[in-house]
Amino acid sequence: MKRLLLTLAALGTAFTLQAKITLPVLFSDNMVLQQQSDARFWGTASAGKKVTIRPSWSKHPVTTTADREGHWQTTVPTPEAGGPYTIELSDGEALKINNVLIGEVWFCSGQSNMEMPMGGFRNQPVEGATEVIVGAKASTPIRICTVQRATARTPQESCSARWLENTPDAVAASSATAYYFARYLEQRLDIPVGIIVTCWGGTPVEAWMDRPAMEAFPEFDLSFLDRNDKINHPSHQPTMLYNAMIAPLIPYTIKGFLWYQGEENRNRPAQYQRLMPAFVEMLRKNWGQGTLPFYYVQIAPYKYGVPDLVGGSALLREAQMRNLDEIPASGMVVTLDIGNKTCIHPARKAQVGQRLAWLALYNDYGIRGFEPNAPIYESMSVEGNRALLTFRTGKSSLAPLGDELAGFEVAGADRVFHPAKAWIDGRKGVLIVSSEEVPTPVAVRYAFRNYAEASLFNTSGIPASSFRTDDWELPVK
């Protein structure tokens, strides 16, 4: 028996010594690497083995050595956008990655509105998607990598995912929001774009955060992470999605983050406002690429059982709007004009992807001549029975001039709100709100209900967020 155990041990050692290079799933045929960067490569090989990387765009190989546990990591300088290229890795035995593009890589995450595929959900189509799917060509330099659903108590090193070319099947299964973003970016910049999509419908932001980040929020009980018993609704529990669906992707070199989530946290708006800056700080810290841009989508209007409920999901939209001033290098897409009263998944995903792309094009690629940011309420003053509101509009201004704008309410000291007339004073650069029922305005609200329709925009066609000038307590549901 002793001799048998020694023989098995010797065989195990031999297998270890003969281990081949293994790579994370992100390093595969059809991948996209971030252009003009020191792109991170990592994997495993035999302990102490020298690993050589030879990209076809360079005459200079990169070498590194696996540590005692067989892990290795290095960086490979990438050129300007282009391709396709090949990458050969060797520790004495060659491994080749084919059809590699160099371009822009964006990380895309969230819940069902990010997850919703171009092919739509059951009975819920994506507007205009069929034409895009049918017209998809593999030669178009867009690549899609979708991470499969999984949960874990501890951070994982691997996940299930693979890079796909821009074929009709791949496009139909891709996140519509992320794909429209990539398509718009590729068309405007004329360079390859890769999207890494990791999302799960109906999940809260805390499920996408790591344990160190969550430990700053004592209201969450994390003791289940140290046990082995069954977890109820694991995709809803803190850290479980980060561990399985984000951790394996780090530290793949990317350009920035896209985020579309919030519906699952709508009944906890104040907490959500605190969680989001911590979530973004965690992403940036763990990726270790500095202050990467973070662009997110404000949730769209939807009935949530009571369409006219004042407050409700509008409080979550308010928290998201406030996050703009709390998260550096961030931008928010407002979707107040594309909501659907009876469907939580708006069909107009092209507009969402386009507005995300506008933020990136303006902030990260130097394209000007338009204003991608939504008008944000700034201050209120009173002249007689009129409330005069100012907005942060960047290089744009409020629109449409001359129209009476719907969705406004005004209240006096009694805190009773009445429907109000609202219009833009172009000469003064203010929005005027007034009601005959309120002689002295104290507070104004706009579209501050579960479901509302937009009437206020900037001159680039970006809708203003719902807002209120008061801080009076309101029901969340």
C-alpha positions, -999 to +999 in steps of 0.1 A: +000+000+000+028+024+009+045+016-024+013+023-043+009+057-026+045+066-034+039+057-071+007+078-072+025+107-057+053+104-082+028+103-110+010+134-097+044+152-096+051+142-131+017+155-143+024+188-125+058+191-142+043+184-176+014+209-171+006+230-201-001+267-202-038+274-193-055+307-198-086+323-184-117+321-208-113+357-219-081+347-237-094+328-267-100+330-304-120+361-315-109+381-284-105+419-284-076+436-266-076+472-255-057+493-280-025+512-271-023+497-236-002+474-215-028+446-218-027+422-189-022+385-196-023+358-169-027+321-165-010+290-152+019+268-163+044+244-146+060+260-116+092+278-125+086+275-163+093+305-185+063+316-205+069+334-238+042+355-256+046+363-292+019+387-307+020+389-344+019+427-343+052+429-326+088+416-333+094+417-295+082+387-275+073+391-238+085+366-213+076+359-177+081+330-152+054+310-134+057+311-096+059+281-073+022+276-076+023+278-113+007+313-116+021+339-140+011+374-150+025+400-173+016+428-197+017+429-235+019+463-253-008+467-278-008+488-310-034+511-325-067+495-333-066+468-360-063+432-368-070+403-370-038+391-353-026+359-337-009+354-303+014+325-296+022+315-260+048+288-252+064+272-222+081+248-246+048+237-260+029+263-282-006+276-276-021+298-303-049+324-301-064+333-335-085+361-350-075+387-323-087+423-327-072+454-311-098+480-302-119+492-274-131+469-247-160+477-224-173+458-194-212+457-192-232+445-162-265+449-144-298+431-142-325+423-167-325+455-187-289+450-194-294+412-198-324+416-223-310+402-256-314+416-290-338+387-297-359+400-268-376+382-239-407+361-244-435+383-256-411+413-252-393+423-284-365+448-288-376+476-312-358+474-345-336+445-335-347+420-362-332+441-390-299+445-371-298+407-364-305+397-400-279+422-413-251+411-389-219+401-405-189+382-390-166+407-408-180+436-388-153+441-360-176+438-330-170+409-307-192+397-279-183+378-247-212+369-224-206+353-190-229+325-180-249+328-148-232+314-117-230+321-079-202+314-054-194+321-018-157+330-025-140+347-055-135+323-084-106+322-109-127+308-138-162+312-153-181+301-184-178+325-213-163+328-248-157+354-274-181+354-305-179+371-338-207+394-351-229+367-365-268+368-365-269+341-338-244+358-316-261+392-320-295+378-312-283+364-279-263+395-270-273+421-245-293+447-266-281+477-246-245+466-247-247+456-284-263+489-295-235+507-276-208+487-293-224+491-327-227+528-324-191+531-311-178+510-339-196+529-366-185+563-353-149+555-345-143+529-373-124+506-349-131+472-334-152+471-302-154+442-277-181+439-250-178+417-220-213+412-207-220+398-172-255+403-159-284+385-142-321+397-141-338+406-109-306+410-089-296+438-064-263+457-065-250+442-033-248+408-051-223+423-075-200+437-047-171+419-030-169+411+006-145+439+017-168+464+001-199+449+018-182+448+052-187+486+052-224+481+054-232+464+088-269+461+079-260+431+057-253+398+075-224+382+057-220+352+081-236+329+055-204+332+035-185+313+062-210+284+063-217+255+040-255+253+044-279+260+016-283+296+005-318+307-004-320+328-036-282+329-039-282+354-068-298+380-044-272+376-017-243+399-011-210+390-030-224+359-047-224+373-083-192+393-078-174+361-068-186+340-097-192+365-125-169+395-120-139+382-101-128+358-129-127+387-153-102+408-133-077+422-143-085+420-180-076+454-195-107+474-204-117+510-214-146+514-190-178+502-173-214+503-184-241+496-157-279+491-161-295+481-128-316+495-099-351+480-102-344+454-076-332+480-051-361+504-057-376+499-023-343+509-006-334+542-024-314+558+005-293+526+009-288+523-028-274+558-030-248+548-004-240+514-021-234+527-056-203+549-049-188+519-029-196+496-058-178+518-083-149+524-060-146+486-056-146+480-094-119+506-100-097+494-071-099+458-081-092+465-118-063+486-108-065+508-139-072+541-122-104+560-125-120+542-154-152+558-167-184+545-153-216+551-173-250+540-159-286+540-169-313+555-147-342+531-144-372+538-167-407+547-156-430+517-150-462+512-130-448+489-103-484+481-093-494+518-088-485+540-118-495+573-101-478+566-068-459+598-058-424+588-048-420+551-053-395+543-080-390+580-085-370+580-053-346+554-068-343+576-099-335+605-075-308+584-057-293+576-091-293+613-101-276+622-068-249+596-075-237+617-104-221+641-079-208+613-057-191+591-083-161+607-101-158+602-139-194+590-142-223+597-165-260+588-164-284+580-192-319+592-185-347+570-199-378+590-188-389+593-224-387+556-233-405+539-203-435+516-207-463+517-181-470+480-185-436+465-192-405+468-170-383+461-200-385+491-224-383+480-260-363+510-272-329+497-263-312+514-293-317+547-276-302+535-244-271+521-261-268+552-282-269+575-252-243+555-234-222+557-265-227+595-266-213+598-231-182+577-241-177+595-274-179+629-256-158+621-225-134+595-237-130+600-274-130+637-277-161+641-300-178+674-294-206+695-309-234+681-288-243+677-251-247+640-239-256+648-203-292+652-191-303+686-177-300+685-139-322+706-116-300+731-097-319+758-078-353+774-072-363+810-065-398+826-062-412+857-079-449+862-069-468+830-077-441+817-100-412+793-092-381+800-113-359+769-117-324+768-130-306+737-144-271+725-151-272+720-188-235+721-199-230+736-233-267+730-241-299+746-230-335+736-221-360+726-247-386+728-262-390+766-261-426+778-265-443+746-254-463+741-222-446+713-205-465+685-188-458+666-156-451+695-133-467+701-099-463+728-073-471+731-036-473+759-011-466+758+027-495+734+031-475+708+011-505+700-011-494+697-047-514+709-076-510+704-114-489+733-127-482+751-160-445+751-169-426+768-197-391+779-206-381+815-204-354+816-230-344+852-222-338+845-185-326+809-191-350+795-165-380+772-163-411+789-149-437+768-130-470+783-117-505+773-106-535+795-098-540+773-067-507+781-052-501+819-045-467+813-030-448+783-043-426+764-018-419+732-038-420+719-073-420+683-086-415+669-121-425+634-132-420+623-096-442+591-098-437+555-106-448+561-142-444+594-159-437+607-194-410+632-203-416+667-216-384+685-207-352+680-227-320+697-237-313+709-272-294+676-280-326+657-273-316+643-239-345+642-214-342+657-179-345+634-150-376+634-128-368+656-098-382+675-068-371+706-050-383+694-016-371+667+007-404+657+023-409+621+033-426+600+006-436+563+004-412+540-014-440+515-023 
